[in-house]
Amino acid sequence: MDQKISLKIAGRAYNLTVSTPEMEQLYRRAADNINNRFAKYTKEHPGKNIQDLLSMVALSETVLRLGIQKELETSKSDELQLEQDLARYLKETGK
């Protein structure tokens, strides 16, 4: 069941529709994260316009996401290698 929510990002309200309470929680956490980074960049770079600050937020969040994505891919590769090593070991030991 869709639910309408309102989020504030950088002082501006956005009306959205979410499909589950879990999605609402994710959107609210994302908005909080963006607002926290926005406040940090506003403090660190006084005089910058909102577009520049939000661009910096978008860049930092994307770099973070890509780093996590790379770590996940590495973990999946390591997991596959361990599974192959285990299968080879079990085959060699006759188990």
GUSETOR-99899 format. One record per residue (C-alpha): x, y, z; residue in three letters. Coordinates in steps of 0.2 Angstrom, whole numbers, plus 2048, in hexadecimal, padded with zeros to 3 digits. Example, Ala and Ser with C-alpha at 12.3 -4.5 7.8 and 13.67 -1.06 7.14 Angstrom:
83E7EA827ALA;8447FB824SER;
This chain:
800800800MET;8088107FAASP;80A81E807GLN;80E830804LYS;81C83880EILE;82584980FSER;83784B811LEU;84285B813LYS;85285B80AILE;85D86B80BALA;84E874812GLY;843870803ARG;834864805ALA;8318557FATYR;82184B7F9ASN;8248397F5LEU;81A8287F4THR;8228197FCVAL;81B8077FBSER;82080080CTHR;82580681DPRO;83680081AGLU;83880B80BMET;832819815GLU;83F816822GLN;84D815814LEU;84782580CTYR;84782E81DARG;858828822ARG;85E82D811ALA;85783F813ALA;85F840824ASP;87083A81DASN;86F84780FILE;86A85581BASN;878850827ASN;885851819ARG;87D861812PHE;87F869823ALA;891863824LYS;89586A813TYR;88C87A816THR;89787D826LYS;8A787881DGLU;8A388280DHIS;89A892812PRO;89489C803GLY;89288E7F8LYS;88188D7F0ASN;87487F7F3ILE;8778767E2GLN;88A8757E5ASP;88786E7F7LEU;87B8617F1LEU;88685D7E3SER;8948597F0MET;88884F7FAVAL;8838457EBALA;8958427E6LEU;89A83D7F8SER;88B8317F9GLU;88F8297E8THR;8A18267ECVAL;89C81E7FDLEU;88F8137F4ARG;89C80E7E6LEU;8A980A7F3GLY;89C7FF7FCILE;8977F77ECGLN;8A97F37E8LYS;8AC7EB7F9GLU;89C7E07F7LEU;8A27DA7E6GLU;8B37D67EETHR;8AA7CD7FCSER;8A07C37EFLYS;8AF7BE7E6SER;8B87B97F6ASP;8A97AE7FBGLU;8A97A67EALEU;8BB7A27EBGLN;8B979B7FDLEU;8AA7907F6GLU;8B57897E8GLN;8C47867F4ASP;8B877D800LEU;8B17727F2ALA;8C276E7ECARG;8C87697FETYR;8B875E801LEU;8BB7567F0LYS;8CE7527F4GLU;8CA74C805THR;8BC7417FFGLY;8AF749809LYS;
